[in-house]
Amino acid sequence: MLKIIKSAGKKKSIIAVFTVALLLLFLVSASAYKVMVENNNLKGAYPYKKFESASKCRTCHPGIYEQWSQSMMSQAYTHHWDEIEYFDLAEAHADAVPAIRDVIDGCNGCHTPLAFMNGKFPPARPSEKTMANESVSCEVCHLIQSSTSEPPVNFSYFIEPGMTKFAGRNPSVESPAHKIVVKDIFRTTEFCGNCHNEKNPFGVWVKSTQLEWKEGPYATQGVPCQDCHMPRGHYLNAIMGKPYDDARLHLFHGAHDPGKVRGTVEVRIEPDVREAEPGETVKFTVALFNAKTGHKFPTGSVEDRILWLNVEATDSKGKVYHLNVDKKGFDGEEYTISGDYLAYQDMGIPKKINDFKGVQRDGIPAGNRIFRMPYFDPEGRMTIMQWNTAKLGVDYRIGPRETKTEKFTFRIPANVSPGQMKVTATLNYQLLVKPVADFLNVPEEESAIIVVNDHTTFISILP
């Protein structure tokens, strides 16, 4: 009995030491993060009254305003999932662990820069309709003069409010409302990288979209972010001017636009034989080619996203068989094949649930290939809280112009109906893993399945 008591005491001591070590690591890391934020020198630098509302810009730029207002740029703070993630997870986590307060305040540096510069944290909820709701507004982008870091990261923009606005080209006429000065940064991807690259307090690149672009073929060929997300077109930017043939449309198509997601990856499936008898084995090969994105897919909030390949066979009488992907044997592959696993236990901290067991990791049929990069918390558990990510797992996303091939070995069942068998490969996408969305009461549209692409082939089942 004495040995058991000593053993238990020793175990508690080890756990206590480990916990203290983790806390110290976080405090040191958070301190480094705070220095990075303060070097930017914009936190609490300007009150709301220094900035104009986007509604004022609408007077002279009605079309551009309407384009922006339908994009996620205008909803970066007010969007339902962003509000839930910030207030119910991030803010609640900071209440439980005060050491991360500066880190959580930093979320606003990209989701609502005017509120970040206003300096009251947390900002008022969207329902209170303050200027925090401006999200990433006209003033935010057109007051940026430069990036303060290389590479750009964590709201590294330099802003000074005033009547001088900055842009990528000279206007066709002089504006009666403000002065316009051309800045080269508007024609670079570093402009986007100010917010689309993020490094957390653990030194982990939890968002690296601009860096992914820089390492890919589009950068080599001089195709910047703007060419896809702000395409050129014949358009009247301002009512007092003349249309440009190559105006930059403020559409900002991205992950929340089904039209942008659909067709991103081309899918083809082929069998190794066209005829088979019950009991025989057929191998199907699926090729997936990322034909559209200049960065990896998915990108951005990778911890939230799930992209998976589902293959099903349907016999001549309509019976459906699910095919499991063949394993390749690479390190970390277990996180890229769906199954019955629990994850995201660290949500228990902000939700104040002791010994939280987590929710389903994937929420999709078992045996499917998932194209993801898992994020792990300090205890090695998968997390969707990027600020609490201590390590990244295997990166099995699909790179720009990359082709991945997946194989599915299917033993034809003995009781299958003879005749034509249809085999379909479907690539599905969700913005947020459904079990997480359900647990946090996120509106269903955030976890709705978007079909990226599909392809069907046929084999003949002999009697």
RABEL-V543340 format. One record per backbone hydrogen bond with DSSP energy under -1.0 kcal/mol. NH is the residue of the N-H (numbers start at 1). CO is the residue of the C=O. If there is no record, write none. Layout:
# RABEL-V543340
NH CO
NH CO
This chain:
# RABEL-V543340
5 1
6 2
7 3
8 4
9 5
10 6
11 7
12 8
13 9
14 10
15 11
16 12
17 13
18 14
19 15
20 16
21 17
22 18
23 19
24 20
25 21
26 22
27 23
28 24
29 25
30 26
31 27
32 28
33 29
34 30
35 31
36 32
37 33
38 34
39 35
44 116
45 42
46 117
50 47
51 48
56 53
58 54
59 56
61 57
65 61
66 62
67 63
68 64
69 65
71 68
75 72
79 75
83 79
84 80
85 81
86 82
87 83
88 84
90 85
91 86
93 89
94 90
95 91
96 92
97 93
100 97
101 98
104 100
105 101
106 102
107 104
108 105
109 106
110 107
111 107
112 108
116 112
117 113
118 114
119 115
128 125
129 126
133 130
134 131
135 132
136 73
137 135
141 137
142 138
145 158
148 156
154 197
155 194
158 146
165 179
166 142
167 181
179 163
181 165
183 167
186 183
187 184
188 185
193 189
194 190
195 192
196 192
198 207
200 204
203 200
206 198
206 204
207 198
209 196
212 208
213 209
214 210
215 211
216 213
220 216
221 217
222 219
223 218
227 224
228 225
229 225
230 226
233 247
235 244
239 60
241 238
244 235
247 233
249 231
251 249
252 229
257 254
260 257
261 257
262 258
263 452
264 261
266 289
268 287
270 285
272 283
276 460
279 412
280 277
282 410
284 408
285 270
286 406
287 268
288 404
289 266
290 402
291 264
291 289
292 264
297 398
302 300
304 301
305 301
306 430
308 428
309 369
310 426
312 424
313 321
314 422
315 319
318 315
321 313
323 311
325 367
326 407
333 330
335 332
336 333
338 368
341 339
343 359
344 382
347 344
348 345
349 346
351 347
352 349
353 348
359 343
361 341
367 338
369 309
370 336
371 307
376 391
377 381
380 377
383 375
388 385
389 386
390 376
391 376
393 374
396 372
396 394
398 297
401 290
402 399
404 288
406 286
408 284
410 282
412 280
416 413
419 461
421 459
422 314
423 457
424 312
425 455
426 310
427 453
428 308
429 450
430 306
433 304
437 433
438 434
439 435
440 436
442 437
446 443
447 444
450 429
452 427
453 427
455 425
457 423
459 421
460 274
461 419
462 276
